[in-house]
Amino acid sequence: MTLLAAATFLLPLHARSPAEQAQAQTLETARGRVTGQLRLPTSPTRPPVVLLVAAADGSELAAALAAAGVASLRIDPPDSEDTAAQWIALLRNDERFPTVTVFGEDATLSAAVVAARAARADGVVTRAQTSAADAEIARLVAARTTVNSGSTVGDAAAIAAFVRTVPVLGRRGTTAARPATARRSPRHVVLSSIGSVRIGVEWGQPQKRGREIWGSLVRWNEVWMPGADEATTVTTNGPLRIGSLQVPPGDHTLYLLPGAERTLLIVSNDVGQFHTVHDQGRELGRVELTAAPRTDSLEGLTFSIDSHGSAGVLKIAWDTREYSVQISTSEPSLRLAPASPAGPAVR
């Protein structure tokens, strides 16, 4: 059975008058439409935002956060970690919010933390018992804290104090603050499973905009990150083999060394950097990609994951080219035969 993980279409958050303090927010996913409740404070005009994942006292917590100058988006228990991750991407793409923090507790804690890590939330707040998600919490690069004052108002005050100090993730090597303008390269995230190992890829999606891409905008024989703004990041909760490269569980960033005849995928141990930063000394390794032409021209750079049990294929596509590499676990599985190219070899 094949599972194709692809970026979910995110409906934009619409501007509204300051007098409106709450509104329904819609997200279109591959599984259908889901809604949440967005609440904005009267001030400041650019507040930090907290994604409240099925908080038991969600309505009261949202009101207390708004009174403390913090925005919130309250959602019901998500049907998957992927859906929660798409909500985070939606908020990261909204220029009104300088940082995005995720709140989770109880039965939805694990999904909240997994989504926060995969979608590169800036901060994570947990409440009460966290043992069910301790392994995932330990892998977080984002700032994190726990609240448990015993009251909604007390927890809201602690959350508000925390989010005001949360640094923006992925800005090392450029300005520390996220610009207060609309993104030209919106954030996307895909999640899938290879056997028992979960894998996510998060990236900023540059657009073609009539430009020649391969060999021009993306220069041959120069290291290039397939993405924009904050670094393109792959997250796993177990060991994976990407091509011939063994990748340990954790967070890694991806680069390409593109060539007219041969293109390499570079997996780096460096995380938290801007896409223009490349430290060769932090590289985990390089593997060759298989190139194939596309019959159409893809406007936005797109990652996808085809999963086939304990093996799969990671694909990177843009314009008229698609690059791919096999990924697998150490679990017993029928390894995939090399994919047949869609046409003649790319030259």
Salt bridges, closest charged atoms under 4 A:
GLU28 OE2 - ARG33 NE 2.32
ASP57 OD1 - ARG127 NH2 2.73
ASP82 OD2 - ARG31 NH1 3.88
ASP94 OD2 - ARG96 NH2 2.89
GLU105 OE1 - ARG127 NE 2.82
ASP122 OD1 - ARG178 NH2 3.12
GLU136 OE2 - ARG117 NH1 2.53
GLU136 OE1 - ARG139 NH1 3.44
GLU136 OE1 - ARG198 NH2 2.88
ASP155 OD2 - ARG127 NH1 2.91
GLU202 OE2 - ARG92 NH1 2.66
GLU202 OE1 - ARG187 NH2 2.81
ASP229 OD2 - ARG183 NH1 3.69
GLU230 OE2 - ARG92 NH2 3.76
GLU230 OE2 - ARG171 NH1 3.93
GLU230 OE2 - ARG178 NE 3.19
GLU230 OE1 - ARG183 NH1 3.07
GLU230 OE1 - ARG187 NH1 3.31
ASP251 OD1 - ARG117 NE 2.77
ASP251 OD2 - ARG120 NH1 2.92
GLU261 OE1 - ARG347 NH1 3.58
ASP270 OD1 - ARG172 NH2 2.66
ASP270 OD1 - ARG282 NH1 3.40
GLU283 OE2 - HIS278 NE2 2.77
GLU283 OE1 - ARG286 NE 2.87
GLU288 OE1 - ARG262 NE 3.10
ASP296 OD1 - ARG294 NH2 2.83
ASP306 OD2 - LYS315 NZ 2.86
ASP319 OD1 - LYS208 NZ 3.31
GLU322 OE1 - ARG294 NH1 3.63
